[in-house]
């Protein structure tokens, strides 16, 4: 690893802080080659095109603490580990180029990536410095043809590397892949090795997907979409209800200590996953709030059930289709938990059909839109970004009083805005057993800020009330969205 020229930007320095140093991390991998984009890459490529120039929205980032245990890490040791990481995972040395007007992936056998090393003289502020560096590295769009799909950073304090920082292009990695990279980097730093590499690569996967077997699998998945979309309105959010704000898209955030306990309790009681509980709550509220008899939601699916893809660094995530029909309820007695028995197989069917060629998906939606005389797209997304392999809840179901006490700590805010997102309702879940963070990024022409917060509050209310033994009636779901702010 050798010094390189610093980037052409001003680097703010605090008291006693040195300017950032940029070092070269060389890599020499195995093979090189070209291939079409995988289906997951194509899906992200099209989303990037719809979101540009704000496509940094899709960037991923991770911070790896390195001062918590083990021998001290210096820049040479971190550089060697990063070189091995780049050689190990082909996705990190693959760029997207235009081949006859079509995007394609090009794998490089060798090259070098810059590592931004930031000095932080105060050991108590290294974590804060790492998060700030991550925000800078991930806060602007990638040059997909001219830049490697990973930006590297590190925080150094008193000669010791305390944190490594990875900013990732979504064309190279999804959330699961980012966790694989963090795990591998930790092992490479501490042990110098990370075990067997994934037997499949993005190049191999692309060639399979564009072959006969891949086309058959795509056709079968798209048939599921065709059947499902025929059962729902053309879109979930059809009517503008307000003048859009500037910036147009607002992100609301709810942080709840009550939701993890409540979600697990409802999931165990009804034999479904916690993710399905939250997906069903979101879908039911969208349907009720918009006056639809059924909801179509597009959850993000990672498609990593196959053993050979568990450690594959690539972007496998694609939209699934979840269709939730609200039952006929003449008496008004049906409650939210009545939906879960049917939601579970509907979610599984959607995830099973979540690998397909996005080109064929676009053609199918255009054809269906012509037949129905209206644009066809749910514009309603759900992304559970928590680790899938979580231990099942073993604690007793929480009491209503305990949940009420936990809800007093719930916080709501608006952490971000942006001008362009290719959706109208995008729900994201992060967190752990202590708190669940639910963010909703929405188009303010269809969901003004007060409606964004109303949806977040209603999701918490539906799940917590269900865990407490008083699931809300379906006939009252729309009323949950008309909270105090929405009535002003």
C-alpha positions in Angstrom: 0.0 0.0 0.0 1.5 3.3 -1.0 0.6 7.0 -0.7 -1.6 8.5 -3.4 -2.7 12.0 -4.4 -5.3 13.4 -2.2 -8.7 14.0 -3.8 -9.6 17.4 -5.1 -11.7 18.5 -2.1 -11.4 20.4 1.1 -11.1 18.1 4.0 -12.3 19.6 7.3 -9.9 19.1 10.2 -10.7 19.5 13.8 -8.4 20.8 16.5 -5.1 18.8 16.3 -6.4 16.7 13.4 -4.1 16.0 10.4 -5.5 16.3 6.8 -6.8 13.1 5.3 -4.2 10.8 3.7 -5.1 8.8 0.7 -3.3 5.5 0.2 -3.3 3.0 -2.7 -4.7 -0.5 -2.1 -3.6 -2.6 -5.0 -5.3 -5.9 -5.9 -4.5 -8.7 -8.2 -7.4 -11.1 -8.6 -7.8 -14.2 -10.7 -9.7 -13.8 -13.9 -11.2 -11.0 -16.0 -14.2 -11.1 -18.4 -17.4 -9.5 -19.6 -21.0 -10.6 -19.2 -24.5 -9.1 -19.3 -25.8 -7.7 -16.0 -27.5 -10.2 -13.7 -31.2 -9.7 -13.0 -30.4 -8.1 -9.7 -27.9 -5.7 -11.3 -30.4 -4.9 -14.0 -33.1 -4.1 -11.5 -30.8 -1.7 -9.7 -29.5 -0.2 -12.9 -33.1 0.7 -14.0 -33.8 2.1 -10.5 -30.6 4.2 -10.8 -31.8 5.6 -14.1 -35.2 6.6 -12.6 -33.6 8.2 -9.6 -30.5 10.0 -11.1 -28.9 12.3 -10.3 -30.0 11.4 -6.8 -29.0 7.8 -7.2 -26.6 8.0 -4.2 -29.8 7.0 -2.4 -29.0 3.4 -3.3 -25.4 3.4 -1.9 -24.7 1.1 1.1 -22.3 1.7 3.9 -20.7 -0.2 6.8 -18.4 0.7 9.6 -16.2 -2.1 11.1 -14.7 -1.3 14.6 -11.2 -2.6 14.9 -10.0 -1.2 18.3 -12.4 -3.3 20.4 -10.2 -6.4 20.7 -7.2 -8.2 19.3 -3.8 -6.8 18.3 -3.5 -3.2 17.3 -4.1 -2.6 13.6 -1.9 -0.3 11.5 -2.4 0.9 7.9 -0.2 -1.8 6.5 -2.2 -4.6 8.1 -5.5 -3.0 7.1 -4.2 -2.5 3.5 -3.2 -6.1 3.2 -6.6 -7.2 4.4 -8.4 -4.9 2.0 -6.2 -6.1 -0.9 -7.2 -9.7 -0.1 -10.9 -8.6 0.1 -10.8 -7.1 -3.3 -9.1 -10.1 -4.8 -11.5 -12.5 -3.0 -14.8 -10.9 -4.3 -15.1 -10.3 -8.0 -18.1 -7.9 -7.5 -15.7 -5.3 -6.0 -13.5 -5.2 -9.1 -16.4 -5.1 -11.6 -17.6 -2.0 -13.4 -20.6 -1.4 -15.5 -19.9 -0.4 -19.1 -22.0 0.1 -22.3 -21.7 -2.7 -24.8 -23.6 -1.8 -28.1 -25.8 0.6 -26.0 -26.6 -2.1 -23.4 -25.1 -2.1 -19.9 -22.8 -5.0 -19.2 -20.4 -6.0 -16.4 -16.7 -6.0 -16.9 -14.5 -7.9 -14.4 -10.9 -6.7 -14.0 -8.1 -8.9 -12.8 -6.0 -6.1 -11.2 -6.1 -2.5 -10.2 -5.9 -0.2 -7.2 -8.5 1.5 -5.0 -7.9 4.6 -2.8 -8.1 4.3 1.0 -9.0 7.6 2.8 -7.3 7.6 6.2 -8.7 10.1 8.6 -6.8 11.0 11.7 -8.8 11.5 14.9 -6.6 12.6 17.9 -9.4 12.1 20.4 -9.9 8.3 21.0 -13.4 9.0 22.3 -14.5 10.5 19.0 -13.2 7.8 16.6 -16.7 6.2 16.2 -18.2 9.6 15.4 -15.4 10.3 12.9 -16.0 6.9 11.2 -19.7 7.7 10.8 -18.8 11.1 9.3 -16.4 9.6 6.9 -18.9 7.0 5.8 -21.5 9.8 5.2 -19.0 11.6 3.0 -17.9 8.5 1.0 -21.5 7.2 0.4 -23.1 10.6 0.0 -22.4 11.1 -3.7 -23.1 8.9 -6.8 -20.7 6.4 -8.2 -19.2 6.7 -11.7 -20.3 3.3 -12.7 -18.0 2.9 -15.7 -15.0 4.8 -14.4 -14.9 4.0 -10.7 -14.6 0.9 -8.6 -17.9 0.0 -6.9 -16.3 0.4 -3.4 -14.9 3.4 -1.6 -12.5 2.6 1.3 -11.9 4.6 4.4 -10.3 4.2 7.8 -10.0 6.2 11.0 -6.7 6.3 12.8 -6.0 7.5 16.3 -2.5 7.7 17.8 -1.1 5.5 15.1 -3.8 2.8 15.5 -6.6 2.1 13.0 -9.8 2.1 15.1 -12.4 1.7 12.3 -12.6 0.6 8.7 -15.2 2.1 6.4 -16.8 0.6 3.3 -19.1 2.6 1.0 -20.6 0.3 -1.6 -22.3 0.7 -4.9 -25.6 -1.2 -4.9 -24.7 -2.7 -8.3 -22.0 -4.7 -6.5 -23.7 -5.6 -3.2 -27.0 -5.7 -1.4 -27.5 -5.6 2.3 -26.6 -9.3 2.9 -23.5 -9.0 0.7 -22.4 -5.9 2.8 -22.6 -8.1 5.9 -20.5 -10.8 4.2 -17.9 -8.2 3.3 -17.7 -6.9 6.9 -17.4 -10.4 8.3 -14.6 -11.3 5.7 -12.7 -8.1 6.4 -12.8 -8.7 10.1 -11.4 -12.2 9.6 -8.7 -11.0 7.1 -7.6 -8.3 9.5 -7.5 -10.6 12.6 -6.4 -13.9 11.1 -5.2 -13.2 7.6 -7.7 -15.6 6.0 -11.5 -15.8 5.7 -12.2 -19.4 4.7 -13.6 -20.7 1.4 -14.9 -18.2 -1.1 -18.3 -18.4 -2.6 -18.4 -21.0 -5.4 -20.6 -18.8 -7.6 -19.7 -15.3 -8.9 -21.7 -12.5 -10.5 -20.2 -13.4 -13.9 -21.3 -17.0 -13.6 -24.7 -16.1 -12.4 -25.3 -13.6 -15.3 -24.4 -16.3 -17.9 -26.8 -18.8 -16.3 -29.6 -16.3 -16.0 -29.3 -15.3 -19.7 -29.3 -19.0 -20.8 -32.3 -21.3 -21.5 -32.7 -22.4 -17.8 -32.7 -18.8 -16.6 -35.3 -17.7 -19.2 -37.6 -20.5 -18.1 -37.3 -19.5 -14.5 -37.9 -15.9 -15.3 -41.1 -16.8 -17.3 -42.5 -18.8 -14.4 -41.8 -15.9 -11.9 -43.4 -13.3 -14.2 -46.5 -15.5 -14.5 -47.0 -15.1 -10.7 -46.7 -11.3 -11.2 -49.3 -11.4 -13.9 -51.8 -13.3 -11.8 -51.2 -11.1 -8.7 -51.5 -7.7 -10.4 -54.7 -8.7 -12.1 -56.3 -8.9 -8.5 -55.4 -5.4 -7.4 -55.9 -1.8 -8.5 -53.4 -0.5 -11.0 -51.5 1.4 -8.3 -51.8 1.9 -4.6 -51.5 5.7 -4.7 -53.5 7.0 -7.6 -54.7 10.5 -6.5 -52.5 13.4 -5.5 -53.8 14.9 -2.3 -51.5 17.9 -1.9 -49.0 20.1 -3.7 -45.6 18.4 -3.5 -43.1 19.9 -1.2 -39.5 20.8 -2.2 -37.7 18.6 -1.8 -40.5 16.4 -2.9 -39.7 13.1 -1.0 -39.6 13.1 2.8 -38.4 10.3 5.1 -40.2 9.8 8.3 -38.6 7.7 11.1 -40.1 5.9 14.0 -37.8 4.3 16.6 -39.8 2.0 18.9 -38.6 -0.2 21.8 -42.1 -1.7 21.9 -42.2 -3.1 18.4 -39.5 -5.8 18.7 -41.3 -7.5 21.6 -44.7 -7.0 20.0 -43.7 -8.3 16.6 -42.1 -11.4 18.1 -45.2 -12.1 20.3 -47.6 -11.8 17.3 -45.4 -13.9 15.1 -45.1 -16.7 17.6 -48.8 -16.7 18.4 -49.8 -17.0 14.7 -47.0 -19.1 13.4 -45.6 -16.6 10.9 -42.4 -14.6 10.6 -41.9 -11.2 12.3 -41.3 -9.7 8.9 -44.7 -11.0 7.7 -46.4 -9.4 10.6 -45.0 -6.0 9.7 -45.5 -6.5 6.0 -49.2 -7.4 6.6 -49.7 -4.4 8.9 -48.2 -2.0 6.3 -50.3 -3.5 3.4 -53.5 -3.5 5.4 -53.0 0.1 6.3 -52.3 1.1 2.7 -55.4 -0.7 1.5 -57.6 0.8 4.2 -56.2 4.3 3.9 -56.6 4.4 0.1 -60.0 2.7 0.1 -58.8 -0.4 -1.8 -60.2 -3.9 -1.3 -56.7 -5.4 -1.7 -53.1 -4.2 -1.5 -50.1 -4.9 -3.7 -46.8 -4.4 -1.9 -43.3 -5.1 -3.3 -41.1 -6.5 -0.6 -37.4 -6.7 -1.4 -36.2 -10.3 -1.6 -32.6 -11.4 -1.4 -33.0 -14.9 -3.0 -30.2 -16.5 -1.0 -31.8 -19.8 0.0 -29.4 -21.8 -2.1 -26.3 -22.7 -0.1 -23.8 -21.6 -2.8 -25.2 -18.1 -2.7 -25.0 -17.5 1.1 -21.6 -15.9 0.8 -21.9 -14.5 -2.7 -21.1 -10.8 -2.8 -23.5 -9.4 -5.5 -26.8 -7.7 -5.6 -29.4 -10.4 -5.7 -32.2 -8.4 -4.3 -35.3 -7.9 -6.5 -38.9 -6.8 -5.9 -41.3 -9.6 -4.9 -45.1 -9.2 -5.1 -47.2 -9.6 -2.0 -51.0 -9.3 -2.6 -53.2 -8.9 0.5 -57.0 -9.0 0.0 -59.1 -7.6 2.8 -62.0 -9.9 3.6 -65.6 -9.0 3.2 -66.6 -7.8 6.6 -70.3 -7.0 6.7 -70.5 -7.1 10.5 -67.3 -5.1 11.1 -66.0 -7.8 13.5 -62.9 -8.9 11.5 -59.6 -8.0 13.2 -56.0 -7.5 12.0 -54.7 -10.9 13.1 -57.4 -12.6 11.0 -55.2 -11.6 8.0 -52.0 -13.4 9.1 -53.0 -17.0 8.2 -53.4 -16.0 4.5 -50.6 -13.5 4.5 -47.9 -16.1 5.3 -48.4 -18.3 2.2 -49.0 -15.2 0.0 -45.6 -13.8 1.2 -43.8 -17.1 0.6 -45.3 -17.3 -2.9 -44.1 -13.7 -3.6 -40.6 -14.4 -2.4 -40.4 -17.6 -4.4 -41.2 -15.6 -7.6 -38.7 -12.8 -6.9 -36.0 -13.7 -9.4 -36.8 -12.7 -13.0 -35.5 -10.6 -15.9 -36.4 -7.0 -15.3 -36.6 -6.5 -19.1 -39.4 -9.0 -19.3 -41.0 -7.5 -16.2 -41.1 -4.1 -17.9 -42.6 -5.6 -21.1 -45.3 -7.4 -19.1 -46.3 -4.3 -17.1 -46.5 -2.2 -20.3 -48.7 -4.8 -21.9 -51.0 -5.0 -18.9 -51.2 -1.2 -18.7 -52.4 -1.1 -22.3 -55.0 -3.7 -21.6 -56.3 -1.9 -18.5 -56.0 1.6 -19.8 -53.9 2.9 -16.9 -50.4 2.8 -15.7 -49.7 -0.4 -13.8 -47.3 -0.2 -10.8 -47.9 -0.6 -7.1 -45.5 2.2 -6.1 -45.5 0.6 -2.7 -42.3 -1.0 -1.4 -41.2 -2.8 1.8 -37.6 -3.6 2.7 -36.8 -5.5 5.9 -33.0 -4.9 6.2 -32.5 -6.9 9.4 -30.6 -10.1 9.4 -32.9 -12.9 8.2 -31.4 -15.6 10.4 -32.5 -14.3 13.8 -33.2 -16.5 16.8 -36.8 -17.1 17.5 -38.3 -15.3 20.5 -38.3 -17.3 23.6 -39.4 -14.7 26.2 -43.0 -14.8 27.5 -45.4 -12.6 25.6 -45.2 -9.1 26.9 -48.0 -7.7 29.1 -50.1 -4.8 27.8 -48.7 -2.6 30.6 -45.1 -3.4 29.6 -45.8 -2.5 26.0 -47.5 0.7 27.0 -44.4 1.7 29.1 -42.1 0.9 26.2 -44.2 2.9 23.8 -43.6 6.0 25.9 -40.0 5.9 24.6 -41.1 5.9 20.9 -39.5 8.7 18.9 -40.7 10.2 15.6 -38.8 12.6 13.3 -38.0 13.4 9.7 -34.3 12.7 9.3 -34.0 13.3 5.5 -35.5 14.7 2.4 -34.6 14.3 -1.3 -35.8 15.5 -4.6 -36.3 12.3 -6.5 -37.2 8.7 -5.6 -38.8 6.2 -8.0 -41.6 5.2 -5.7 -44.4 6.7 -3.6 -44.2 4.6 -0.5 -40.9 3.0 0.6 -40.9 1.4 4.1 -37.5 0.2 5.5 -36.9 -1.8 8.7 -33.7 -1.9 10.7 -32.8 -2.6 14.3 -32.4 -5.4 16.8 -34.1 -6.9 19.8 -33.9 -3.6 21.8 -35.5 -1.2 19.2 -36.9 -1.3 15.8 -36.4 1.6 13.4 -39.1 2.0 10.7 -38.5 4.6 8.1 -41.0 5.6 5.4 -39.8 7.6 2.4 -42.9 8.9 0.5 -43.9 11.3 -2.3 -45.4 14.3 -0.5 -47.9 14.7 -3.4 -49.5 11.5 -2.3 -48.5 11.3 1.4 -47.8 14.7 3.0 -45.5 14.7 6.0 -48.3 14.4 8.5 -49.6 11.3 6.7 -46.1 9.8 6.7 -46.0 10.0 10.5 -49.6 8.8 10.7 -48.7 5.6 8.8 -45.7 5.0 11.1 -47.7 5.5 14.2 -50.4 3.2 12.9 -48.0 0.4 12.2 -46.8 0.5 15.8 -50.4 0.7 17.1 -51.6 -2.3 15.0 -48.8 -4.6 16.0 -48.6 -3.5 19.7 -52.4 -3.7 20.2 -52.4 -7.2 18.6 -49.6 -8.3 20.9 -51.5 -7.0 23.9 -54.5 -9.1 22.9 -56.7 -6.3 21.4 -56.0 -6.5 17.7 -57.7 -3.5 15.9 -60.7 -4.2 13.8 -60.1 -3.9 10.1 -63.0 -1.5 9.8 -61.1 0.9 12.0 -57.7 0.8 10.3 -58.4 3.9 8.1 -59.3 5.8 11.3 -55.8 5.0 12.7 -54.3 7.0 9.9 -56.4 10.1 10.8 -54.4 11.0 13.9 -54.2 14.4 15.6 -51.7 15.8 13.1 -53.7 14.5 10.1 -56.9 16.2 11.3 -55.4 19.6 11.5 
